[in-house]
Amino acid sequence: MAIPKDLYYTREHEWARLEGDRVTVGITDYAQEQLGDIVYVELPVEGDRLKAGEAFGVIESVKAVSDLYAPISGEVLEVNQELLDHPEWVNQDPYGKAWMLVVSLDDRSELDALLDARGYEEMLAEEKA
């Protein structure tokens, strides 16, 4: 299971990649493993406003339907339209071509509430214990 060191993580298993004042968002390798084969992804549209911790979309697998939660607040700048037609990419490349959206970073202090790779690994170890 991959946990890239350069990302931020939520307790709900989303990842966030900071690039200047933009944050790319997706779900973690652990999350896609737990969900199983992804068959559908519902995402917001460009221009929507997200609030940290609130649901922004839905991901559906053969096993379950789960909400997707915003790691930070901001405006949706880009949506991975190709992912809507290829939800299986989440299983194949969760940190690459299965990125979900890019959000403007409204408040840098919100990053402090997210986990680094080590914190995320520790959280997973606690969940499994």
Backbone as a chain_set.jsonl record, in Angstrom:
{"seq": "MAIPKDLYYTREHEWARLEGDRVTVGITDYAQEQLGDIVYVELPVEGDRLKAGEAFGVIESVKAVSDLYAPISGEVLEVNQELLDHPEWVNQDPYGKAWMLVVSLDDRSELDALLDARGYEEMLAEEKA", "coords": {"N": [[0.842, -1.185, 0.0], [0.629, 2.125, -0.929], [1.832, 5.173, 0.461], [2.429, 8.15, -0.209], [5.037, 10.419, 0.701], [4.937, 13.157, 0.305], [2.405, 14.235, 0.521], [-0.665, 15.479, 2.025], [-3.07, 14.16, 4.344], [-6.436, 13.05, 5.091], [-8.556, 12.03, 7.828], [-10.583, 10.653, 6.755], [-9.592, 9.413, 4.597], [-8.849, 10.813, 2.264], [-6.486, 12.361, 0.04], [-4.258, 15.179, -0.253], [-2.529, 17.315, -2.365], [-0.339, 19.891, -2.195], [0.265, 22.647, -4.226], [1.626, 25.445, -4.678], [-0.818, 27.821, -4.425], [-2.822, 26.085, -4.839], [-4.644, 23.049, -4.482], [-4.552, 19.686, -5.122], [-6.787, 16.959, -5.1], [-7.645, 13.645, -4.034], [-8.462, 10.129, -3.473], [-7.039, 7.834, -1.102], [-4.675, 5.103, -1.52], [-5.159, 3.101, 0.346], [-7.917, 3.56, 0.851], [-9.075, 2.945, -1.675], [-8.435, 0.249, -1.808], [-9.964, -0.782, 0.298], [-12.537, -0.211, -0.594], [-12.802, -1.715, -2.937], [-13.559, -2.745, -6.315], [-14.0, 0.117, -8.151], [-16.822, 1.677, -9.496], [-18.201, 3.981, -10.094], [-18.03, 7.526, -9.971], [-18.902, 10.564, -8.523], [-18.574, 13.963, -8.875], [-18.063, 17.44, -7.889], [-18.799, 20.524, -9.717], [-16.762, 22.776, -11.66], [-16.133, 25.86, -10.102], [-17.818, 25.485, -7.939], [-18.047, 25.842, -4.365], [-16.154, 24.543, -1.737], [-16.201, 23.27, 1.605], [-14.01, 22.639, 4.215], [-13.958, 19.352, 5.459], [-16.559, 18.765, 4.763], [-18.867, 16.891, 2.697], [-18.113, 16.413, -0.745], [-18.651, 14.899, -2.92], [-19.355, 11.624, -4.34], [-18.365, 8.226, -4.171], [-18.573, 5.1, -5.676], [-18.471, 1.632, -5.269], [-18.285, -1.908, -6.064], [-18.894, -2.901, -3.635], [-19.747, -0.852, -1.854], [-21.175, 2.455, -1.23], [-19.764, 5.566, -0.838], [-19.263, 8.742, 0.743], [-17.28, 11.509, -0.35], [-14.883, 13.616, 1.119], [-14.022, 17.014, 1.626], [-10.716, 18.067, 1.975], [-9.818, 20.622, 2.444], [-11.006, 24.059, 2.466], [-12.35, 25.908, -0.28], [-12.512, 27.127, -3.717], [-13.596, 25.111, -6.407], [-11.415, 24.546, -8.909], [-10.645, 22.921, -11.022], [-11.881, 19.88, -12.454], [-11.5, 16.409, -12.72], [-12.517, 15.333, -15.486], [-12.183, 13.095, -17.115], [-12.008, 11.018, -15.317], [-14.615, 10.52, -14.603], [-15.58, 8.998, -16.691], [-13.898, 6.889, -16.49], [-13.845, 5.381, -13.901], [-12.481, 3.238, -12.825], [-9.839, 3.91, -12.764], [-9.268, 4.857, -10.246], [-8.713, 2.589, -8.76], [-6.469, 1.733, -10.124], [-4.52, 3.811, -10.212], [-4.394, 5.68, -7.827], [-3.043, 7.99, -6.882], [-2.226, 9.322, -9.088], [-3.339, 9.44, -12.227], [-5.941, 9.307, -11.303], [-6.636, 11.569, -9.88], [-8.989, 13.82, -8.424], [-10.037, 16.505, -8.119], [-9.071, 19.979, -8.328], [-8.491, 22.479, -6.041], [-8.797, 25.846, -4.915], [-6.661, 27.227, -2.461], [-7.917, 28.527, 0.295], [-7.363, 29.069, 2.994], [-4.478, 28.71, 4.528], [-3.999, 27.724, 7.093], [-5.721, 25.622, 7.462], [-4.421, 23.401, 6.55], [-2.951, 22.544, 8.684], [-4.639, 20.928, 10.129], [-4.63, 18.569, 8.825], [-3.185, 15.294, 8.228], [0.249, 14.257, 8.075], [2.303, 11.981, 6.116], [3.394, 10.136, 7.943], [1.699, 10.463, 10.173], [-0.678, 9.597, 9.027], [-0.069, 6.914, 8.473], [0.21, 6.012, 11.131], [-2.417, 6.4, 12.031], [-3.771, 4.512, 10.45], [-2.614, 2.17, 11.441], [-3.633, 2.186, 14.033], [-6.365, 1.887, 13.474], [-6.403, -0.697, 12.483], [-5.689, -2.151, 14.675]], "CA": [[0.0, 0.0, 0.0], [1.439, 3.331, -1.082], [1.506, 6.381, 1.213], [3.461, 9.117, -0.594], [5.486, 11.287, 1.799], [4.768, 14.57, -0.006], [0.991, 14.583, 0.527], [-1.43, 15.591, 3.266], [-4.119, 13.13, 4.395], [-7.551, 13.249, 6.023], [-8.967, 10.84, 8.573], [-11.577, 9.975, 5.909], [-8.792, 8.753, 3.557], [-8.542, 11.61, 1.077], [-5.156, 12.955, 0.024], [-4.193, 16.542, -0.782], [-1.186, 17.699, -2.832], [-0.223, 21.34, -2.245], [1.072, 23.171, -5.329], [1.404, 26.887, -4.606], [-2.08, 28.103, -3.732], [-3.78, 25.113, -5.379], [-4.562, 21.74, -3.833], [-5.145, 18.582, -5.87], [-7.431, 16.062, -4.144], [-8.061, 12.31, -4.47], [-8.567, 9.211, -2.334], [-5.804, 7.096, -0.869], [-4.534, 3.709, -1.924], [-5.865, 2.321, 1.366], [-9.356, 3.707, 0.63], [-9.516, 2.2, -2.856], [-8.345, -1.173, -1.472], [-11.1, -1.114, 1.149], [-13.766, -0.117, -1.378], [-12.874, -2.715, -4.001], [-13.649, -2.244, -7.689], [-14.754, 1.366, -8.266], [-17.672, 1.651, -10.687], [-18.841, 5.28, -10.334], [-17.546, 8.668, -9.195], [-19.668, 11.803, -8.712], [-17.755, 15.073, -8.415], [-18.689, 18.754, -8.076], [-18.452, 21.197, -10.969], [-15.877, 23.926, -11.502], [-16.815, 27.028, -9.556], [-18.437, 25.151, -6.659], [-17.246, 26.133, -3.183], [-16.071, 23.443, -0.792], [-15.855, 23.599, 2.984], [-13.222, 21.557, 4.797], [-14.692, 18.383, 6.263], [-17.898, 18.487, 4.235], [-18.908, 16.022, 1.52], [-18.091, 17.098, -2.045], [-19.002, 13.966, -3.975], [-19.664, 10.243, -3.971], [-17.641, 7.171, -4.88], [-19.328, 3.847, -5.558], [-17.77, 0.417, -5.665], [-19.165, -3.071, -6.07], [-19.189, -3.207, -2.241], [-20.298, 0.225, -1.028], [-21.236, 3.834, -1.698], [-19.16, 6.391, 0.204], [-19.08, 10.163, 0.486], [-15.926, 12.057, -0.458], [-14.848, 14.787, 1.99], [-13.045, 18.041, 1.259], [-9.656, 18.256, 2.964], [-9.657, 22.066, 2.679], [-12.045, 24.923, 1.903], [-11.93, 26.684, -1.44], [-13.279, 27.015, -4.954], [-13.176, 24.057, -7.329], [-10.812, 25.154, -10.098], [-10.622, 21.9, -12.078], [-12.446, 18.561, -12.155], [-10.961, 15.387, -13.626], [-13.658, 14.847, -16.264], [-11.891, 11.757, -17.629], [-12.26, 10.051, -14.249], [-16.046, 10.193, -14.621], [-15.738, 7.93, -17.679], [-12.96, 5.802, -16.156], [-13.728, 5.301, -12.441], [-11.541, 2.17, -12.471], [-8.522, 4.513, -12.551], [-9.054, 5.004, -8.804], [-8.054, 1.355, -8.329], [-5.213, 1.547, -10.846], [-3.542, 4.873, -9.997], [-5.101, 6.648, -6.981], [-2.285, 9.226, -6.663], [-1.838, 9.874, -10.392], [-4.403, 9.832, -13.158], [-7.256, 9.306, -10.642], [-6.91, 12.78, -9.108], [-10.409, 14.139, -8.576], [-10.249, 17.916, -8.366], [-8.107, 20.967, -7.877], [-9.217, 23.476, -5.256], [-7.995, 26.987, -4.455], [-6.398, 27.163, -1.025], [-8.411, 29.765, 0.896], [-6.819, 29.304, 4.331], [-3.352, 27.788, 4.742], [-4.029, 27.119, 8.435], [-6.485, 24.369, 7.397], [-3.474, 22.312, 6.313], [-2.489, 22.08, 9.996], [-5.578, 19.917, 10.628], [-4.441, 17.345, 8.053], [-2.107, 14.409, 8.65], [1.335, 13.981, 7.15], [2.347, 10.55, 5.797], [3.617, 9.37, 9.171], [0.461, 10.514, 10.95], [-1.662, 8.751, 8.354], [0.348, 5.526, 8.745], [-0.121, 5.733, 12.526], [-3.872, 6.286, 12.121], [-4.141, 3.221, 9.871], [-2.184, 1.124, 12.376], [-4.598, 2.209, 15.136], [-7.632, 1.329, 12.967], [-6.253, -2.143, 12.297], [-5.418, -2.789, 15.978]], "C": [[0.884, 1.244, 0.0], [0.896, 4.47, -0.217], [2.6, 7.402, 0.893], [3.756, 10.118, 0.525], [5.181, 12.761, 1.56], [3.315, 15.052, 0.025], [0.478, 14.814, 1.945], [-2.56, 14.573, 3.184], [-5.213, 13.524, 5.374], [-7.829, 11.937, 6.748], [-10.019, 10.04, 7.798], [-10.921, 9.366, 4.669], [-8.739, 9.481, 2.216], [-7.098, 12.084, 1.19], [-5.241, 14.339, -0.602], [-2.743, 16.857, -1.136], [-1.154, 19.22, -3.005], [0.732, 21.737, -3.358], [0.803, 24.673, -5.4], [0.161, 27.179, -3.793], [-3.211, 27.219, -4.266], [-3.562, 23.767, -4.692], [-5.29, 20.717, -4.709], [-5.609, 17.539, -4.862], [-7.777, 14.723, -4.802], [-8.268, 11.43, -3.251], [-7.319, 8.331, -2.282], [-5.863, 5.67, -1.405], [-5.277, 2.804, -0.933], [-7.38, 2.365, 1.124], [-9.82, 2.883, -0.56], [-9.439, 0.7, -2.598], [-9.558, -1.618, -0.658], [-12.414, -1.126, 0.359], [-13.908, -1.25, -2.384], [-13.024, -2.033, -5.349], [-14.569, -1.026, -7.776], [-15.525, 1.358, -9.588], [-18.276, 3.013, -11.036], [-18.217, 6.33, -9.424], [-18.414, 9.875, -9.55], [-18.873, 12.936, -8.078], [-18.496, 16.394, -8.599], [-18.299, 19.338, -9.432], [-17.525, 22.366, -10.661], [-16.695, 25.123, -11.038], [-17.536, 26.754, -8.254], [-17.494, 25.529, -5.524], [-17.314, 24.935, -2.238], [-15.737, 23.988, 0.587], [-15.151, 22.404, 3.582], [-14.089, 20.666, 5.677], [-16.071, 18.033, 5.754], [-17.808, 17.646, 2.96], [-18.904, 16.863, 0.244], [-18.503, 16.181, -3.184], [-19.232, 12.581, -3.412], [-18.778, 9.321, -4.802], [-18.367, 5.867, -4.613], [-18.472, 2.691, -6.057], [-18.77, -0.722, -5.712], [-19.609, -3.418, -4.649], [-19.97, -2.129, -1.504], [-20.386, 1.537, -1.797], [-20.724, 4.688, -0.548], [-19.108, 7.844, -0.228], [-17.595, 10.472, 0.377], [-15.92, 13.372, 0.313], [-13.711, 15.733, 1.604], [-11.986, 18.177, 2.349], [-9.463, 19.725, 3.348], [-10.84, 22.808, 2.067], [-11.487, 25.666, 0.696], [-12.844, 26.46, -2.627], [-12.714, 25.889, -5.811], [-12.703, 24.722, -8.622], [-10.822, 24.209, -11.291], [-11.265, 20.626, -11.55], [-11.889, 17.58, -13.182], [-12.131, 14.732, -14.365], [-13.435, 13.432, -16.786], [-12.179, 10.68, -16.589], [-13.73, 9.629, -14.209], [-16.327, 9.049, -15.591], [-14.876, 6.71, -17.373], [-12.778, 5.684, -14.644], [-12.754, 4.222, -11.978], [-10.119, 2.704, -12.27], [-8.216, 4.674, -11.063], [-8.345, 3.766, -8.262], [-6.651, 1.233, -8.926], [-4.134, 2.56, -10.456], [-4.142, 5.976, -9.116], [-4.377, 7.971, -6.771], [-1.88, 9.908, -7.964], [-3.042, 10.268, -11.204], [-5.795, 9.823, -12.536], [-7.437, 10.497, -9.697], [-8.35, 13.19, -9.372], [-10.671, 15.604, -8.884], [-9.093, 18.745, -7.869], [-8.914, 22.095, -7.249], [-8.268, 24.622, -4.917], [-7.83, 26.863, -2.945], [-6.791, 28.498, -0.411], [-7.687, 30.101, 2.198], [-5.729, 28.271, 4.614], [-3.391, 27.098, 6.096], [-4.843, 25.823, 8.446], [-5.567, 23.173, 7.152], [-2.973, 21.719, 7.638], [-3.38, 20.989, 10.567], [-5.424, 18.579, 9.906], [-3.256, 16.557, 8.589], [-0.986, 14.402, 7.616], [1.376, 12.462, 6.941], [2.521, 9.702, 7.059], [2.354, 9.325, 10.042], [-0.619, 9.622, 10.349], [-1.336, 7.276, 8.581], [-0.023, 5.124, 10.17], [-1.624, 5.557, 12.708], [-4.34, 4.931, 11.578], [-3.767, 2.071, 10.815], [-3.152, 1.046, 13.551], [-5.918, 1.587, 14.698], [-7.559, -0.185, 12.86], [-6.091, -2.882, 13.619], [-6.701, -3.205, 16.684]], "O": [[1.777, 1.385, 0.836], [-0.31, 4.709, -0.158], [3.582, 7.514, 1.627], [2.848, 10.599, 1.204], [5.165, 13.544, 2.509], [3.03, 16.17, -0.405], [1.099, 14.403, 2.926], [-2.963, 14.169, 2.093], [-4.969, 14.23, 6.352], [-7.386, 10.87, 6.322], [-10.311, 8.894, 8.14], [-11.614, 8.859, 3.788], [-8.604, 8.854, 1.165], [-6.554, 12.197, 2.288], [-6.156, 14.64, -1.37], [-1.843, 16.69, -0.314], [-1.854, 19.77, -3.856], [1.856, 21.241, -3.438], [-0.117, 25.122, -6.085], [0.084, 26.83, -2.615], [-4.39, 27.558, -4.16], [-2.434, 23.399, -4.365], [-6.478, 20.859, -4.999], [-4.913, 17.261, -3.885], [-8.153, 14.674, -5.973], [-8.252, 11.918, -2.121], [-6.642, 8.119, -3.289], [-6.926, 5.122, -1.696], [-5.945, 1.852, -1.338], [-8.049, 1.333, 1.184], [-10.839, 2.197, -0.48], [-10.271, -0.054, -3.101], [-10.111, -2.693, -0.89], [-13.292, -1.95, 0.614], [-15.022, -1.699, -2.656], [-12.654, -0.869, -5.504], [-15.768, -1.124, -7.511], [-14.969, 1.075, -10.649], [-18.802, 3.196, -12.134], [-17.916, 6.063, -8.261], [-18.633, 10.171, -10.724], [-18.538, 12.884, -6.894], [-19.45, 16.468, -9.374], [-17.559, 18.718, -10.196], [-17.506, 22.881, -9.543], [-17.801, 25.365, -11.52], [-17.845, 27.694, -7.52], [-16.276, 25.537, -5.704], [-18.386, 24.39, -1.976], [-15.084, 25.023, 0.726], [-15.634, 21.277, 3.473], [-14.847, 21.144, 6.521], [-16.697, 17.099, 6.257], [-16.809, 17.685, 2.243], [-19.588, 17.883, 0.153], [-18.687, 16.646, -4.308], [-19.298, 12.377, -2.2], [-18.482, 9.593, -5.966], [-18.731, 5.563, -3.477], [-17.842, 2.763, -7.112], [-19.955, -0.534, -5.436], [-20.586, -4.145, -4.467], [-20.771, -2.442, -0.623], [-19.773, 1.713, -2.85], [-21.188, 4.555, 0.585], [-18.933, 8.149, -1.407], [-16.76, 9.771, 0.949], [-16.851, 14.166, 0.18], [-12.597, 15.306, 1.299], [-12.319, 18.381, 3.516], [-8.999, 20.029, 4.447], [-11.581, 22.255, 1.254], [-10.306, 26.009, 0.655], [-13.817, 25.708, -2.556], [-11.498, 25.735, -5.925], [-13.476, 25.369, -9.329], [-10.986, 24.639, -12.433], [-11.203, 20.33, -10.356], [-11.816, 17.889, -14.372], [-12.663, 13.712, -13.928], [-14.382, 12.653, -16.89], [-12.552, 9.559, -16.937], [-14.045, 8.503, -13.823], [-17.209, 8.225, -15.345], [-15.094, 5.631, -17.924], [-11.666, 5.868, -14.148], [-12.254, 4.285, -10.855], [-9.285, 2.026, -11.671], [-7.054, 4.635, -10.656], [-7.473, 3.879, -7.4], [-5.75, 0.686, -8.29], [-2.957, 2.207, -10.378], [-4.375, 7.086, -9.594], [-5.026, 8.984, -6.508], [-1.253, 10.967, -7.936], [-3.692, 11.278, -10.934], [-6.746, 10.282, -13.167], [-8.29, 10.454, -8.811], [-8.874, 12.924, -10.454], [-11.432, 15.922, -9.797], [-8.252, 18.284, -7.097], [-9.877, 22.597, -7.829], [-7.083, 24.403, -4.663], [-8.75, 26.445, -2.241], [-6.082, 29.492, -0.575], [-7.425, 31.27, 2.482], [-6.018, 27.11, 4.903], [-2.866, 25.993, 6.237], [-4.674, 25.004, 9.349], [-5.91, 22.048, 7.515], [-2.618, 20.542, 7.704], [-2.933, 20.202, 11.402], [-6.008, 17.575, 10.315], [-2.422, 17.094, 9.318], [-1.242, 14.528, 6.418], [0.571, 11.737, 7.526], [1.866, 8.672, 7.216], [1.994, 8.276, 10.576], [-1.377, 8.973, 11.071], [-2.233, 6.477, 8.852], [-0.516, 4.018, 10.393], [-2.064, 4.676, 13.447], [-5.2, 4.283, 12.174], [-4.527, 1.114, 10.964], [-3.462, -0.049, 14.019], [-6.531, 0.84, 15.46], [-8.544, -0.877, 13.118], [-6.323, -4.088, 13.692], [-6.65, -3.753, 17.785]]}, "num_chains": 1, "name": "protein.A"}
